[in-house]
Amino acid sequence: MEALIPLIIQAISGAVGGGVIGNVVKSAAMSMLPKLLAGVVGGVAGGSAIGPIIAGMIGGDMSSGMDMSSIVGDVVGGLVGGGVLTGIAGAVMGAMKK
């Protein structure tokens, strides 16, 4: 159960990041469902890749699973990953429509 909590945090923050980037960048002209799906996938990937780096930068203990620095790392990684993947997916879908 403790292993699922970071994934849930990353998925939710990725969906938020994807929704925000999808609404800000108008070239990502796609409906809400693809924005959120791309955000969730990007959030989990970004949170897994960037999360430990962010947690280490703010002085977190990498051995303990649920301290404040690892949660912040998961949130930031999820937001960044979800936003980036949604932006890329929007650009690709926009280019395919032309």
DOSENU-382991 format. One record per residue (C-alpha): x, y, z negated. Coordinates in steps of 0.2 Angstrom, whole numbers, plus 5000, padded with zeros to 4 digits. Each point is the difference from the previous one (the first is absolute). Example, Ala and Ser with C-alpha at 12.3 -4.5 7.8 and 13.67 -1.06 7.14 Angstrom:
REM DOSENU-382991
506249784961;500650175003;
***
This chain:
REM DOSENU-382991
500050005000;501450124996;500749975018;498450065007;499950174991;501450085010;499249945017;498350074995;500850174995;501050005017;498449965010;499050134992;501350145001;500349945018;498250025005;500050174992;501650055010;499249935016;498450104997;500950164997;501249995015;498649945011;499050154995;501450135001;500849945017;498650015013;501049905012;499649854990;498250015007;499449834993;498549964989;500249984981;500149815000;501649995010;500850144990;499749914984;500649835007;501650085006;500250094984;499749844990;501349905010;501250145000;499850034982;500449834995;501550005012;500650174995;499749974981;501049835001;501450095009;500150174993;499249974983;501549924991;501250145007;498850134993;499949914983;501949994999;500250185005;498950064985;500949884988;498949854999;500449834993;499949895015;499849844989;498450054992;498549995012;498850144994;500950154993;499550185006;501550015012;499549855010;498250065001;500550175006;501249915013;498549895006;498950155002;501350115009;500549855011;498249965004;499650185004;501550025012;499849835008;498150025003;500250175007;501449955012;499249845006;498350105003;500950145009;500949875011;498449905003;499150165004;501350065013;500049835008;498150005001;500050185007;501249965013;499049855006;498450105002;500950125013;
***
